[in-house]
Amino acid sequence: MSTQTTQAFRTERRILRRPEVEAKTGFKRAHIYNLMKAGKFPKALRLGVRAVGWDAAEIDQWIEERLNDRT
């Protein structure tokens, strides 16, 4: 991935709902919440009484860090 693409990927500031987070990470709900509880995944943002979302930039950064750890 080019630096320009990586920067554009990082600067996207929007809220992702759980299905999008699952699609991006490849993890299901239970695993995402277990990682959050262990402090190993970005915390969800409360959007309403029964709605949460994640900052897209935080998720992208988390994914990039995991990819960098593998190299």
DABELPE-V683449 format. One record per run of one state. SS is the DSSP state (H for helix, E for strand, L for the rest). FROM is the first residue (numbers start at 0). LEN is the number of residues. If there is no record, write none. Layout:
SS;FROM;LEN  SS;FROM;LEN
This chain:
L;0;2  H;2;9  L;11;3  E;14;2  L;16;1  H;17;8  L;25;3  H;28;9  L;37;7  E;44;4  L;48;2  E;50;5  H;55;15  L;70;1
